[in-house]
Amino acid sequence: RNHAAIPEEGKDEHHLAVEPAKKASYINSRRTGESNKSHHALTTMSPLAHYSRNLMERLPDVMRHLPDFLWMLATDFVIPLLLGLLALSGALKLLLVSIRILFPPDEEALHKEALGVLKKADNAASRKEAKALLKKAIKRDPMFLKAYQTLAALQLYYEKDDVEGSLATIDYALQLFPNDKDLQQMRLDAKATQQNMGHMVRAGNFIGAKHIGAIGLRVR
């Protein structure tokens, strides 16, 4: 009631003075709100999204400096990724070795592994690895007949110049299994080979396929 009345002639000037102030206040409040929203979005953004956004903002400048960009890509992503994969591979191998030491395979598993090695490759290295596995199986169980048969067949029919080794394996196995017909036949073949009577060995070659399988190796 006590407010002084604004003269009619001053109302227009007062209105014109108030409107710009309101507009300025409104614009400032909008800018403040947008700034707060932007700050909130940045603070709640995941590190990867934040990095991606920064990268996209820098992309035009980076493309003008391609070598620097490639170096950054290699040092920030490629090299750490490769190092991580190498570390993971090494840890996995160490884990497998530890498991094999703590829980060694039995004679059946070793025999199966030896056959698998022979089926994968036909070379001296694979035969050497297979013989080592078969000898481990025999050491694990000295009464494991299949390991003796496979080892003797490998030495006699699939190896070169290992007749003496096959005879040693066969003679030892025959002391444990004197009535095994396959061991007896392999001994005859080994003796025939020693006497340069290879044509007699051909009749017994089926024993090699019986105990080793069709692994693509050439028998004598």
Secondary structure as UniProt FT lines:
FT   HELIX           8..44
FT   HELIX           47..63
FT   TURN            64..65
FT   HELIX           66..73
FT   HELIX           74..78
FT   HELIX           79..102
FT   HELIX           107..120
FT   HELIX           124..140
FT   TURN            142..143
FT   HELIX           145..153
FT   HELIX           154..158
FT   HELIX           163..176
FT   TURN            178..179
FT   HELIX           181..194
FT   TURN            195..196
FT   HELIX           198..201
FT   HELIX           202..204
FT   HELIX           206..212
//
